Amino acid sequence: MNFIEELKWRGMIHDIMPGTEELLKKEITTGYIGFDPTADSLHIGHMVQVMLLVHFQRAGHVPVALVGGATGMIGDPSGRSEERCLLDEATLQKNQEGIKKQLSKFLDFQPDKKNRAIMVNNYDWMKEYSFLGFIRDIGKHITVNYMMAKDSVKKRLGSETGEGMSFTEFSYQLVQGTDFLHLYNKYGCRLQMGGSDQWGNIVTGTELIRRKTGGEAFALTCPLITKSDGSKFGKTESGNVWLDPEKTSPYHFYQFWLNVSDEDAAKYIKIFTLLEQNEIENLISEHNKSPHERLLQKRLAEEMTVMVHSREELEAAIEASQILFGKGTTDSLKRMNENMLLSVFEGVPSFDVPEKVLTGGVTFANLCAEHAQVFSSKGELKRMIEGGGVSLNKVKVENPDIMVGKEQLLNKKYLLVQKGKKNYFLIRII
């Protein structure tokens, strides 16, 4: 597999240093990408970088994932208009462990693999530097003029707010350059990859390697992903779409991909999946014949949910989607765990009812009109039941005086009431 050709047809190259493609064709190359541990989970904005490393390893090269324990203490100014809060060491350690665990799902770290992936933490070598040692060993090789010419610096210094940037952030490109130099010396790493906003930091590393060792290193960046409407990719009203199922449930993760636009789906399926070119082209062609069937979105959501979570989580997410849109059954509702249930019905009105109300049973009418305000009155409830528009746990209610007991609880805690086609209510027993 030709790594550069693969990235080109997938739309994953923004800038590439001359000689990079020739190097990769000539020999097995070690290349790295840095991940900033600002949280204990990656989000889908990181998936472009993850996929770069995945394709790199599939092409026979050696991927290095660098977790920025040291750089995370500084804060990368690239693409930012203001300085962010610095993290303490304990928080960084927790974040690094979470990221390492996630990256292991995508890259092969098995020692018997010829081009096994390597994971490093730049804190391991940066902690050895004294300030004087750093400015003597690294600082003297890169001029201030060179550093000032970088876009990330110019934008901040020329900003209308006039806040400028601290020396801490100004020095970031030197620290990142030191990472590249260290990996070059220790692992023979000759390529650094990243988002297009990282170009300045990356070439500072290639320049540092050239000036310190006389060696040659290379750079490659991918485009920053945006949505077709120009808004930021990977953000929803509730924030980032995380890879950690505790932060973003597999159901919401699946729904994110299912709801992207046709234009974005055609772009994302190339970037975020490992499907071959012919298959993707056929999918796009089939999708264009019947856009309303959303074939691209369904396949994209399937591939991403399986890759990040599992086939089982995908099937549960699909089943949960069917419940919400009227196709689910009582059995499928009972199979849902509590997290999935709460994810699916997030935002629907809910009512807390004391457990003693269900002891010995309570009529459906009393439960929904007196103990919970699902219905404004028993009269409204009866009229809706007569019209066939009420169900409990996906079973149509035909008699307002049926008894409801603990044996009907979902996850030993919940009851799901449906009014009409789209109005759901959760009753939680406390």
Steps between C-alpha positions, in 0.01 A plus 500: 500500500636843398440720803499833314276374218260363762483836676458693176183325383360520851555878506735478798801706385530875549877565495786264432871578511691422178671161518246348740335272244837386366617410853186294569533311173867426563498364856296409806469832678424593858253787534319659791199705600456676834180489704439773754366352828257781584232240585498132599340405169554576134206641305409459135703809412806285577386220270666654193837472675419150620410393145827648369689267735274206410567546126870553574522165678292324232751627242778318688649796686557545875247732670593685817222648714639768726295600802599853593549481874749788482341708223164457671645702787563791263212521254529517122419851368415370151147600400429659838419862574575479870721312741342202671529380856796276575434151634659353810707182488237273660234605247744455212590151621132399512442644153802323354382162624157551343651598164745207499216256559301644209789507253561131568166425331620642168872424482682167532750515785569123504876439544504225236384741229785622281372857483331503838373834626693688767352720770707763678448786745710811443503571873743207533778693327393861555505459879878447482560846356596794717401841369862594435564165335202545271584850380865399445427167331189592299436875512826607340423305180172677412489878457227723638444628144426142389255448785327837449428415136268215599129564441403385850727770644417777251124461547523529875744791500291684242165433668273796570465406867865585548549220751791353307641169621711390793857379467362160605287470188761668283744224596251225405644446152846447651366235736317325214816525291692337786254208488574445131874523566477247785296253291738551207800412720337211691275334241630636171167683463513711182139608454259702709133523405213708632222743419568791263512740796809310619711567190705775665577291809588196290743676268669656803581140597640417155711817515627415849599150385683647200688757707584266790587181313529586132229238442187528288146471634162548337152638562147418390172657607135423436218754457303617801159340462200727475130441437342600170322790669833636623445414866752309710517126449441273799305748707135462596275713717615297800872535413764263363418155366736286710636151440445413867155336533460661843530848348310435175281191499534258205141591412577873472828419323308294242238773464766766434624321188148402393396866495783655296409663168530316167798716402679437828424127493667468158810672642508336843464143375833541318676656797369302794455145368727235352262416216672462163468759224277287274259420781474865603441613141225238461342610830498865391350404164225291665434774755456762226229287338290499820632768739195465727615150599822650644714203401822695547410622847391153610823339380713780648322470836543122490872508420578767759297346783656156446851648476473715812265284710398151379260309276282432807477872583409573138216248506376642830511854357304394190244322714471804725446725197215279387334529841507878485357509149216261566637167378629358825345228714459439871771234485750736338414762764568248777837408348627859528733573789440808713759718324352424158144558626591838646695594185208424272247685713728784605297819528156339518284604797562276800329455835622349825253275682566344844550124497219448752246610235575182302498270802193286451430669167342826386260567215644647184256791529603585856871462418493729194247761606558526877849379593656623173369778280513311171135591451329814628197296610354151495252627243779589256662161565175311429436692178849426370472132593170477315675650196772234522773754570650382831758231572702380799843353423395476133182302583174674407287586804133415447372536855590794729448281805762235421736442789863604480754325721874460557519207258444744211793724584779543244842459662307463830442874501317645197166499320461645151167661414419610146228751404428507130780428255780717630438600861694291751511523878727319744378407846785424737433304817707631792 
